[in-house]
């Protein structure tokens, strides 16, 4: 693997890693990078590429002199808009190649236009057809009694208009611990949940890990969480019923996000007809625990 002096920035939730000497970027990685862009950045990339191609071919037409018939000599705007017409294969007919050089450059641009249109169309289709989880996590985690037992809790909500199915929930804790050889070691703990699967995930619910003698959080305090640099990661994998495909969402919390002796405010209201009203606006609210 060749060394690359420029570090690679990789973000995992709220954490950011700088990878040094991870090797050079492959062409296949560019496809993944473009798909990971936000829609505004993707639009700017397509627009910039489109303008760059036309500016390049417009300059090539000007270098050819009178290679395009009816084009005013030295007019960059005419060369640019002729390039736009050629790239889109529209060809209004007023301007046309007059020399072999003009025929070659025009042919190259037509081929480039076909490839550019095919690539952009494919990227847009993939971005639109890709399922999105749209899971909302609470801003913080709470530790408070539930049913007489202390437990770590995090609230999640489904923002999709339809219910998702076959939901799987996972919660993991990461913290620094001393080892016999000296120094700190990053240990990972999978926290057991009161339920890990749901057939139907329609709206909002609370994920709980009961803190008993077997829990790595047994007897832990806020100061101990800070001392060990504890972090928590919550993952949800479920199936979108509209586009039958699995989707995944992840949220990570630092020790500062854990609220002791707090509980989540009630967001459900049951109506006489049996329907349930869910107030998503109070999803992040907490209140003192009894």
MOCORZI-V37117 format. One record per backbone hydrogen bond with DSSP energy under -0.5 kcal/mol. CO is the residue of the C=O (numbers start at 1). NH is the residue of the N-H. If there is no record, write none. Layout:
# MOCORZI-V37117
CO_NH, CO_NH
This chain:
# MOCORZI-V37117
3_5, 4_21, 7_9, 8_10, 8_19, 10_17, 12_15, 15_12, 17_10, 17_19, 18_20, 19_8, 26_29, 26_30, 27_30, 27_31, 28_32, 29_33, 30_34, 31_35, 32_36, 33_37, 34_37, 38_42, 39_43, 40_44, 41_45, 42_46, 43_47, 44_48, 45_49, 46_50, 47_51, 48_52, 49_53, 50_54, 51_55, 52_56, 53_57, 54_58, 55_59, 56_60, 57_61, 58_62, 59_63, 60_64, 62_65, 65_67, 67_69, 67_98, 67_99, 68_71, 69_96, 70_72, 72_75, 74_76, 75_79, 76_80, 77_81, 78_82, 79_83, 80_84, 81_85, 82_86, 83_87, 84_88, 85_90, 85_91, 86_89, 96_69, 99_103, 100_104, 101_105, 102_106, 103_107, 104_108, 105_109, 106_110, 107_111, 108_112, 109_113, 110_114, 111_115, 112_116, 113_117, 114_118, 115_119, 116_120, 117_121, 118_122, 119_123, 120_124, 121_125, 122_126, 123_127, 124_128, 125_129, 126_130, 134_159, 135_137, 136_157, 141_259, 142_153, 143_261, 143_262, 144_151, 146_149, 149_146, 150_211, 151_144, 152_209, 153_142, 154_207, 155_138, 156_205, 157_136, 157_159, 164_201, 165_239, 167_198, 168_237, 170_235, 171_191, 172_233, 173_189, 174_231, 175_187, 177_185, 179_182, 183_179, 185_177, 185_187, 187_175, 189_173, 189_191, 191_171, 196_169, 198_167, 199_166, 201_164, 203_158, 205_156, 207_154, 208_194, 209_152, 210_212, 212_215, 215_218, 217_220, 221_225, 222_226, 223_227, 224_228, 225_230, 226_229, 228_176, 230_255, 231_174, 232_253, 233_172, 234_251, 235_170, 236_249, 237_168, 238_247, 239_165, 239_241, 240_245, 242_244, 243_245, 245_240, 247_238, 249_236, 251_234, 253_232, 254_257, 255_258, 257_141, 257_259, 258_260, 259_143, 259_262, 261_289, 263_287, 267_279, 269_277, 271_274, 275_271, 277_269, 278_280, 279_282, 280_283, 282_285, 285_265, 287_263
